[in-house]
C-alpha cells in the first residue's frame, strides 16, 4: 500500500478496486499502517479507485469510527466514486473531495502574470487564476473562504466556480461576465480616465466603511508580521523587529483591506468594478490600501534605474520604463496622473494640512509595502543563491531608507489616531 507521511499528514493511496474479494486484505493492510498512531490528519487518496463495493464501504466506515478523533478525508474521487459515497450518505460524515479537472492553459489568453501566479481568460464568462507554489486544494481553500466572506458583505468580487489542476499548479475558475481589467480600459479609453479613477475612489471608500466581524477575516497587521517572520534566513532579528514596529503603529481595524489595490487588480463588468486577486484580502486600516496604491504608482515608478536594473534582472536589455509598463499596464507618466487624481478624489473633503500629512504617511508606508514585496522576491529566489545575494542587498538598502525616513514621521503617525 502506497503511504506518504509528512508533518502529521498521512496520505494513503486506495487500490483500483475494493470488492468482496480483496476487502479483508485491504482492511488488514490499512489498519497495519504504522504512521496511524502519529497522524494528525488522514487522506484516503482515491485517485486510482474506480470501483468500491458495499463491503469496501463498510471497511471505510469501520476505519472512520476507529479513528474518529482524527480528521479523515477522501480525496481525488472520480465522479462515479463520489456518487457512490454521496448516494450511501458518506458525504454527511466524511469530507469527500472530487478529483480535480485538468485544464490546459496553452492557447488561453493571459490577462496577467506575476510572481504569485497568472490569470487567464477561458471565455466571456470565466477566468482562471493559477496560484504559483500552491499544489493542494487545502492551500487554496482559505482564499475561497475569504472571497465568500467578502461577497456576503456586498464587496464587489467574483465568486469561485471550480478548483482545477493545471501544469503550473492549482487553479481557481471564477465567473466574470464580459469583463476586462481596468488598466486595459484606461489604455484603450484615456478620455474616460476621470470616470475610471472616480470608480476606483468609490470602491476604495466602500472597502474603508465595510466592517467585518472579529475573526471572520485575517488581520492585515498579522499577515504582514507573518511575512516578516518568513525573512529570518536573510534578515537579522533586530532588523525584523524594527520593521514590525512600523506595522504596530497602524491602528487595527475591522474594515476591509484588499492588500493589492490598483487598476490591474480591478475588472470592469457591466460598468461595475470588481475586485480580483483576493489572496491578501483582510481587515485593517484604510491606509494599507492607500499606501499600496502609492507604492504601485509612485514608489515603483520613481525607483532608481540602476537599482531597478539589478533588482528585476533587467541586465540593461530593456528600459525600466518599458518593464514598468509590462507589469503595471500603465506608463510612468500615466501612473503619476492616476495617483494624483485618485488622491485628490479620495481626500477631496480634507484640509490641505491633513492631505499633506496623509501624503507623508502614504509615502512612508508605500516604501514599507515595497520592502514587504522585496521579502517576497527574496523568498522566491532563495533556491538560487547567485540571484538571492543582490536581492537581499537591495532589501537592506530600502530598509535603511525606511529607517531614515522614520525619524521625521512622529507628527504624521500621531494623525493616525484620529484618521479612520
C-alpha positions as CSV (number, residue, x, y, z in Angstrom):
1,X,0.0,0.0,0.0
2,X,1.4,3.4,-1.1
3,X,1.7,5.6,2.0
4,X,3.1,9.1,2.5
5,X,3.6,10.8,5.8
6,X,4.6,14.4,6.1
7,X,4.4,16.6,9.3
8,X,1.5,14.7,10.7
9,X,-0.4,14.4,7.4
10,X,-0.9,10.8,6.4
11,X,-1.8,10.0,2.7
12,X,-3.0,6.5,1.8
13,X,-3.4,5.5,-1.8
14,X,-6.5,3.4,-2.2
15,X,-6.3,0.4,-4.6
16,X,-8.1,0.4,-8.0
17,X,-10.9,-1.8,-6.7
18,X,-12.2,-2.6,-3.2
19,X,-14.5,-5.6,-3.5
20,X,-15.6,-8.7,-1.6
21,X,-12.5,-10.5,-2.9
22,X,-9.9,-8.1,-1.5
23,X,-11.6,-6.0,1.2
24,X,-10.3,-8.2,4.0
25,X,-6.8,-7.9,2.8
26,X,-7.3,-4.1,2.2
27,X,-8.6,-3.7,5.8
28,X,-5.7,-5.6,7.3
29,X,-3.1,-3.6,5.4
30,X,-4.9,-0.3,6.2
31,X,-5.0,-1.0,10.0
32,X,-1.4,-2.1,9.9
33,X,0.0,1.2,8.8
34,X,2.5,2.3,11.4
35,X,2.1,6.1,10.9
36,X,-1.6,5.9,12.0
37,X,-0.5,6.4,15.6
38,X,1.2,9.7,14.8
39,X,-1.2,11.0,12.2
40,X,-2.9,14.4,12.9
41,X,-4.8,14.2,9.6
42,X,-5.6,11.3,7.2
43,X,-6.2,11.5,3.5
44,X,-7.5,8.4,1.6
45,X,-6.4,9.1,-1.9
46,X,-9.0,7.8,-4.4
47,X,-7.0,8.8,-7.5
48,X,-6.7,5.2,-8.7
49,X,-10.0,3.9,-7.3
50,X,-12.6,3.1,-10.0
51,X,-14.9,0.7,-8.0
52,X,-15.9,0.2,-4.4
53,X,-18.5,-2.4,-3.2
54,X,-20.7,-2.2,-0.2
55,X,-18.2,-4.4,1.7
56,X,-15.5,-1.9,0.8
57,X,-17.6,0.9,2.1
58,X,-18.0,-1.0,5.4
59,X,-14.2,-1.1,5.8
60,X,-14.1,2.7,5.3
61,X,-16.9,3.2,7.8
62,X,-15.2,1.0,10.4
63,X,-11.9,2.8,9.8
64,X,-13.6,6.2,10.2
65,X,-15.2,5.1,13.5
66,X,-11.9,3.7,14.9
67,X,-10.1,7.0,14.1
68,X,-13.0,9.4,14.7
69,X,-10.6,11.6,16.7
70,X,-8.6,12.4,13.6
71,X,-9.9,14.4,10.6
72,X,-10.3,12.0,7.6
73,X,-10.8,13.0,4.0
74,X,-11.3,11.0,0.8
75,X,-9.6,13.0,-2.0
76,X,-9.4,12.8,-5.8
77,X,-12.6,10.8,-6.1
78,X,-13.8,10.4,-9.7
79,X,-17.4,11.4,-10.4
80,X,-18.6,7.8,-10.3
81,X,-16.9,7.2,-6.9
82,X,-18.1,10.4,-5.5
83,X,-21.7,9.4,-6.4
84,X,-21.3,6.1,-4.6
85,X,-20.2,7.9,-1.4
86,X,-22.9,10.5,-1.8
87,X,-25.8,8.0,-2.5
88,X,-24.8,6.0,0.5
89,X,-24.7,9.0,2.9
90,X,-20.9,9.0,3.4
91,X,-20.7,12.7,2.4
92,X,-22.7,13.6,5.5
93,X,-19.9,12.5,7.9
94,X,-16.8,12.2,5.7
95,X,-15.1,15.0,3.8
96,X,-15.2,13.7,0.2
97,X,-13.4,15.7,-2.5
98,X,-13.8,15.1,-6.2
99,X,-10.8,14.6,-8.5
100,X,-9.8,18.0,-9.9
101,X,-10.4,18.6,-13.6
102,X,-7.3,19.3,-15.6
103,X,-7.2,22.5,-17.6
104,X,-4.6,23.1,-20.3
105,X,-3.6,26.8,-20.2
106,X,-1.9,26.6,-23.6
107,X,-3.8,28.8,-26.0
108,X,-5.7,30.7,-23.3
109,X,-5.4,34.5,-23.3
110,X,-3.2,35.6,-20.4
111,X,-4.8,38.5,-18.6
112,X,-2.0,39.0,-16.0
113,X,1.1,37.2,-14.8
114,X,3.3,37.9,-11.8
115,X,5.4,36.4,-9.1
116,X,2.4,35.0,-7.3
117,X,0.6,33.4,-10.2
118,X,-1.2,34.0,-13.6
119,X,-4.7,34.9,-14.7
120,X,-6.2,33.5,-17.9
121,X,-9.4,34.2,-19.8
122,X,-11.2,30.9,-20.5
123,X,-14.2,32.5,-22.3
124,X,-16.5,35.6,-22.0
125,X,-17.9,34.2,-18.7
126,X,-14.9,32.7,-16.9
127,X,-11.4,33.5,-15.9
128,X,-8.8,31.2,-14.4
129,X,-6.4,32.2,-11.6
130,X,-3.4,29.8,-11.3
131,X,-1.6,30.1,-8.0
132,X,2.2,29.7,-8.1
133,X,3.6,27.5,-5.4
134,X,0.2,26.0,-4.4
135,X,-0.2,22.3,-5.1
136,X,-3.1,21.1,-3.0
137,X,-6.7,22.0,-2.6
138,X,-6.3,22.7,1.1
139,X,-3.9,25.5,0.4
140,X,-6.4,27.3,-1.8
141,X,-9.5,26.9,0.5
142,X,-8.6,30.0,2.7
143,X,-8.7,32.1,-0.4
144,X,-12.1,30.7,-1.3
145,X,-13.4,31.3,2.2
146,X,-12.1,34.9,2.1
147,X,-14.0,35.5,-1.2
148,X,-17.2,34.1,0.2
149,X,-16.9,36.3,3.3
150,X,-16.3,39.4,1.2
151,X,-19.2,38.5,-1.1
152,X,-21.8,38.2,1.6
153,X,-20.7,41.7,2.9
154,X,-21.6,43.2,-0.5
155,X,-18.0,43.6,-1.6
156,X,-18.0,43.5,-5.4
157,X,-15.9,40.5,-6.2
158,X,-16.2,37.3,-8.2
159,X,-17.3,34.0,-6.7
160,X,-15.2,30.9,-7.2
161,X,-16.7,28.4,-9.6
162,X,-14.3,25.4,-9.6
163,X,-10.9,24.3,-8.3
164,X,-8.8,22.8,-11.2
165,X,-5.4,21.5,-11.8
166,X,-3.0,22.9,-14.4
167,X,0.6,22.2,-15.4
168,X,1.5,25.3,-13.4
169,X,-0.2,24.3,-10.3
170,X,-3.7,24.5,-8.6
171,X,-6.1,27.0,-10.3
172,X,-9.4,28.5,-9.5
173,X,-12.0,29.2,-12.1
174,X,-14.1,32.3,-11.4
175,X,-17.2,33.5,-13.2
176,X,-17.0,37.1,-14.6
177,X,-19.2,38.1,-17.5
178,X,-17.8,40.1,-20.4
179,X,-15.0,41.7,-18.3
180,X,-11.7,43.5,-18.8
181,X,-9.1,44.8,-16.4
182,X,-9.5,48.5,-15.5
183,X,-5.8,49.1,-16.5
184,X,-6.6,47.8,-20.1
185,X,-9.6,50.0,-20.3
186,X,-7.6,53.1,-19.2
187,X,-5.2,52.4,-22.1
188,X,-8.0,51.9,-24.6
189,X,-10.1,54.8,-23.5
190,X,-7.8,57.5,-22.0
191,X,-10.7,60.1,-22.5
192,X,-12.6,58.2,-19.7
193,X,-9.8,58.4,-17.2
194,X,-11.6,60.7,-14.8
195,X,-14.6,58.4,-14.7
196,X,-12.4,55.3,-14.1
197,X,-10.5,56.9,-11.3
198,X,-13.7,58.1,-9.7
199,X,-14.9,54.5,-9.7
200,X,-11.6,53.4,-8.0
201,X,-12.2,56.1,-5.3
202,X,-15.8,54.9,-4.7
203,X,-14.7,51.3,-4.4
204,X,-11.8,52.1,-2.1
205,X,-14.2,54.1,0.1
206,X,-16.6,51.2,0.2
207,X,-13.9,49.0,1.5
208,X,-12.9,51.5,4.1
209,X,-16.5,51.7,5.5
210,X,-17.3,47.9,5.4
211,X,-16.9,46.3,8.8
212,X,-16.4,42.6,9.4
213,X,-17.0,40.6,12.5
214,X,-13.9,40.0,14.6
215,X,-12.2,36.8,13.4
216,X,-14.1,36.5,10.2
217,X,-11.1,37.6,8.1
218,X,-7.3,37.7,8.7
219,X,-5.8,40.8,10.2
220,X,-3.7,42.8,7.8
221,X,-1.2,43.6,10.6
222,X,-0.8,39.9,11.5
223,X,-0.4,39.0,7.8
224,X,2.4,41.5,7.4
225,X,4.1,40.3,10.7
226,X,4.0,36.7,9.3
227,X,5.6,37.9,6.1
228,X,8.4,39.5,8.1
229,X,8.9,36.3,10.1
230,X,9.5,34.5,6.8
231,X,12.6,36.6,6.2
232,X,14.7,35.2,9.1
233,X,17.1,33.4,6.6
234,X,18.5,36.8,5.4
235,X,17.5,39.5,7.9
236,X,18.7,39.7,11.4
237,X,16.2,39.6,14.3
238,X,16.9,43.2,15.1
239,X,16.1,44.3,11.6
240,X,12.8,42.4,11.6
241,X,12.0,43.8,15.0
242,X,12.4,47.4,13.7
243,X,10.1,46.8,10.7
244,X,7.5,45.1,12.9
245,X,7.4,48.3,14.9
246,X,6.1,50.2,11.9
247,X,3.3,47.7,11.5
248,X,2.1,48.1,15.1
249,X,2.0,51.8,14.6
250,X,-1.0,51.3,12.3
251,X,-4.3,51.0,14.3
252,X,-6.0,47.7,13.9
253,X,-9.5,48.0,12.4
254,X,-12.2,45.6,11.3
255,X,-12.7,47.4,7.9
256,X,-11.8,45.8,4.6
257,X,-8.4,45.9,3.0
258,X,-7.8,44.5,-0.4
259,X,-4.0,44.3,0.1
260,X,-3.0,44.9,-3.6
261,X,-5.4,47.6,-4.7
262,X,-4.6,49.0,-8.2
263,X,-6.1,49.1,-11.7
264,X,-4.6,45.9,-12.8
265,X,-6.4,44.0,-10.0
266,X,-9.8,45.5,-10.9
267,X,-12.1,44.0,-13.5
268,X,-14.8,46.0,-15.2
269,X,-18.0,44.0,-15.7
270,X,-21.1,45.8,-17.0
271,X,-19.6,49.2,-15.9
272,X,-19.0,47.9,-12.4
273,X,-15.6,47.5,-10.8
274,X,-14.9,44.0,-9.4
275,X,-12.0,43.1,-7.1
276,X,-9.8,40.2,-8.2
277,X,-6.6,38.7,-6.7
278,X,-8.2,38.3,-3.2
279,X,-5.2,36.5,-1.7
280,X,-4.4,39.4,0.5
281,X,-7.9,40.5,1.4
282,X,-8.1,41.1,5.1
283,X,-9.2,43.5,7.9
284,X,-7.2,46.6,8.6
285,X,-6.7,50.3,8.4
286,X,-7.6,52.1,5.1
287,X,-4.0,53.4,5.0
288,X,-2.8,49.9,3.9
289,X,-4.7,50.2,0.6
290,X,-3.8,53.9,0.1
291,X,-0.1,53.1,0.7
292,X,-0.3,50.1,-1.7
293,X,-1.6,52.4,-4.5
294,X,1.2,54.9,-3.7
295,X,3.7,52.1,-3.9
296,X,2.5,51.0,-7.4
297,X,2.1,54.4,-9.0
298,X,4.8,56.4,-7.1
299,X,7.4,54.3,-5.3
300,X,7.9,51.8,-8.1
301,X,7.5,54.5,-10.8
302,X,10.4,56.5,-9.4
303,X,12.8,53.8,-8.3
304,X,16.4,54.4,-9.1
305,X,17.1,53.0,-12.5
306,X,20.4,51.2,-11.6
307,X,18.7,49.6,-8.6
308,X,15.7,48.6,-10.7
309,X,18.1,47.0,-13.3
310,X,19.7,45.0,-10.6
311,X,16.6,44.1,-8.7
312,X,14.5,43.0,-11.6
313,X,17.3,41.3,-13.5
314,X,16.9,43.6,-16.5
315,X,20.6,43.5,-17.3
316,X,20.3,46.6,-19.4
317,X,18.3,44.7,-22.0
318,X,15.0,46.6,-21.5
319,X,14.5,50.2,-20.3
320,X,12.8,50.3,-16.9
321,X,10.0,52.4,-18.3
322,X,9.1,49.5,-20.7
323,X,9.4,47.0,-17.9
324,X,7.1,49.1,-15.7
325,X,4.6,49.2,-18.5
326,X,4.7,45.4,-18.9
327,X,4.0,44.7,-15.2
328,X,1.6,47.6,-14.4
329,X,-0.2,48.0,-17.7
330,X,0.5,51.7,-17.4
331,X,3.2,54.2,-18.4
332,X,5.1,56.0,-15.7
333,X,3.6,59.3,-16.9
334,X,0.0,57.9,-16.7
335,X,0.8,56.4,-13.3
336,X,1.5,59.9,-11.9
337,X,-1.8,61.2,-13.2
338,X,-3.8,58.2,-11.8
339,X,-2.3,58.7,-8.4
340,X,-2.9,62.4,-8.3
341,X,-6.5,62.1,-9.5
342,X,-7.1,59.2,-7.0
343,X,-5.6,61.1,-4.1
344,X,-7.4,64.3,-4.8
345,X,-10.7,62.5,-5.3
346,X,-10.4,60.3,-2.2
347,X,-9.4,63.2,0.1
348,X,-11.4,66.0,-1.6
349,X,-13.1,67.0,1.7
350,X,-9.9,67.0,3.7
351,X,-7.9,70.1,4.6
352,X,-4.7,70.8,2.8
353,X,-2.8,70.3,6.1
354,X,-4.4,66.8,6.5
355,X,-3.7,65.9,2.9
356,X,-0.1,66.8,3.4
357,X,0.1,64.6,6.4
358,X,-1.7,61.7,4.7
359,X,0.6,62.0,1.7
360,X,3.6,61.7,4.0
361,X,2.1,58.5,5.5
362,X,1.4,57.1,2.1
363,X,4.9,57.7,1.0
364,X,6.4,56.1,4.2
365,X,4.1,53.0,4.1
366,X,4.4,52.9,0.3
367,X,8.1,52.3,0.9
368,X,7.1,49.8,3.6
369,X,5.0,47.9,1.1
370,X,7.9,47.8,-1.3
371,X,10.0,46.3,1.5
372,X,7.5,43.5,2.0
373,X,7.4,43.0,-1.8
374,X,11.2,42.6,-1.7
375,X,10.9,40.0,1.0
376,X,8.6,38.0,-1.3
377,X,11.2,38.4,-4.1
378,X,13.9,37.0,-1.7
379,X,11.7,34.1,-0.7
380,X,11.0,33.4,-4.4
381,X,14.8,33.4,-5.1
382,X,16.0,31.6,-2.1
383,X,16.7,28.4,-4.1
384,X,19.1,30.4,-6.3
385,X,21.9,31.8,-4.1
386,X,23.5,33.6,-7.1
387,X,20.3,35.6,-7.5
388,X,19.4,36.0,-3.8
389,X,22.5,38.0,-2.8
390,X,21.7,41.1,-4.8
391,X,18.0,40.9,-3.8
392,X,19.0,40.9,-0.1
393,X,21.4,43.8,-0.8
394,X,18.5,45.8,-2.3
395,X,16.2,44.8,0.5
396,X,18.7,46.2,3.1
397,X,19.0,49.4,1.0
398,X,15.3,50.0,1.3
399,X,15.2,49.0,4.9
400,X,17.8,51.7,5.6
401,X,15.8,54.2,3.7
402,X,12.7,53.4,5.7
403,X,14.6,53.8,9.0
404,X,16.0,57.2,7.9
405,X,12.5,58.4,6.9
406,X,11.0,57.3,10.2
407,X,13.0,59.9,12.1
408,X,10.7,62.6,10.6
409,X,7.3,60.7,11.0
410,X,6.2,61.5,14.6
411,X,3.6,64.1,13.8
412,X,2.2,62.2,10.8
413,X,2.0,59.0,12.9
414,X,0.1,60.8,15.6
415,X,-2.5,61.8,13.0
416,X,-3.3,58.1,12.5
417,X,-5.1,58.0,15.9
418,X,-7.8,60.4,14.6
419,X,-7.9,59.1,11.0
420,X,-10.3,56.2,10.4
